[in-house]
């Protein structure tokens, strides 16, 4: 992450690390199969895109306690300019964009 964010203010790097950590942690806590994490920096737009791919199935329905889910949602809403989830069959991607 620090290599991708080289040259950005430290506060932006910290926010990027928090966002990526939350997205990956959410997948792992849900019991889903993590497939990969992608970071794309777009200097001309001043944005970092974070994408986390994971497999879902009927068995991976574990959920986080309400308080933990609320904190995770708050982090996404607070730090990401936009975020969402898209699905292609059993592969889901949670994505977020951080602007600086």
PLY file of the C-alpha trace (Angstrom):
ply
format ascii 1.0
element vertex 100
property float x
property float y
property float z
element edge 99
property int vertex1
property int vertex2
end_header
0.00 0.00 0.00
2.74 2.46 0.90
4.42 1.86 -2.47
1.18 2.51 -4.33
0.54 5.66 -2.29
4.10 7.02 -2.42
4.06 10.82 -2.58
0.65 11.19 -0.92
0.14 12.85 2.44
0.46 10.48 5.40
-3.20 11.05 6.35
-4.29 9.81 2.90
-2.09 6.71 3.24
-3.60 5.96 6.67
-7.13 6.27 5.26
-6.22 3.97 2.35
-4.83 1.34 4.71
-7.95 1.53 6.91
-10.25 1.12 3.91
-8.35 -1.83 2.47
-8.16 -3.47 5.89
-11.90 -3.08 6.44
-12.79 -4.52 3.04
-10.54 -7.57 3.49
-11.57 -8.11 7.13
-15.24 -8.03 6.18
-14.70 -10.82 3.65
-12.69 -12.94 6.07
-15.15 -12.52 8.95
-18.05 -13.52 6.70
-16.28 -16.79 5.93
-16.09 -16.03 2.23
-13.20 -17.21 0.08
-10.87 -14.27 -0.53
-9.67 -14.32 -4.15
-7.63 -11.14 -4.43
-7.12 -7.49 -3.65
-6.45 -4.87 -6.32
-5.24 -1.31 -5.86
-5.36 1.18 -8.73
-4.03 4.70 -8.33
-5.25 7.34 -10.76
-3.07 10.41 -10.27
-4.87 12.58 -12.80
-8.14 12.10 -10.86
-6.54 11.97 -7.40
-8.16 8.63 -6.62
-7.27 5.21 -5.30
-9.55 2.31 -6.21
-9.56 -0.70 -3.88
-11.27 -3.89 -5.02
-11.62 -7.11 -3.03
-12.82 -10.24 -4.85
-14.31 -13.16 -2.97
-16.35 -16.30 -3.54
-19.71 -16.71 -1.89
-21.94 -19.72 -1.49
-24.85 -20.77 0.69
-22.44 -21.95 3.41
-20.73 -18.56 3.81
-23.56 -16.71 5.50
-21.81 -15.86 8.78
-22.31 -12.24 9.73
-20.45 -9.88 12.00
-21.97 -8.68 15.25
-24.10 -5.58 14.76
-21.60 -3.20 16.36
-18.72 -4.43 14.18
-20.84 -4.19 11.04
-21.85 -0.65 11.98
-18.23 0.43 12.49
-17.23 -1.09 9.14
-20.08 0.66 7.34
-19.18 3.93 9.08
-15.56 3.63 7.89
-16.68 3.04 4.31
-19.15 5.93 4.38
-16.64 8.27 6.03
-13.48 7.47 4.06
-14.62 6.34 0.62
-15.95 8.80 -1.92
-18.11 5.99 -3.28
-18.27 2.26 -2.68
-20.37 -0.73 -3.62
-20.64 -4.43 -4.35
-20.99 -6.16 -7.70
-21.51 -9.83 -8.44
-20.73 -12.10 -11.35
-22.05 -15.53 -10.43
-20.38 -16.73 -7.23
-17.65 -14.07 -7.44
-18.43 -10.84 -5.62
-16.35 -7.68 -5.55
-16.56 -5.04 -2.86
-14.97 -1.83 -4.09
-14.25 1.62 -2.75
-12.72 4.80 -4.11
-10.67 7.16 -1.98
-10.10 10.69 -3.26
-7.37 13.04 -2.12
0 1
1 2
2 3
3 4
4 5
5 6
6 7
7 8
8 9
9 10
10 11
11 12
12 13
13 14
14 15
15 16
16 17
17 18
18 19
19 20
20 21
21 22
22 23
23 24
24 25
25 26
26 27
27 28
28 29
29 30
30 31
31 32
32 33
33 34
34 35
35 36
36 37
37 38
38 39
39 40
40 41
41 42
42 43
43 44
44 45
45 46
46 47
47 48
48 49
49 50
50 51
51 52
52 53
53 54
54 55
55 56
56 57
57 58
58 59
59 60
60 61
61 62
62 63
63 64
64 65
65 66
66 67
67 68
68 69
69 70
70 71
71 72
72 73
73 74
74 75
75 76
76 77
77 78
78 79
79 80
80 81
81 82
82 83
83 84
84 85
85 86
86 87
87 88
88 89
89 90
90 91
91 92
92 93
93 94
94 95
95 96
96 97
97 98
98 99
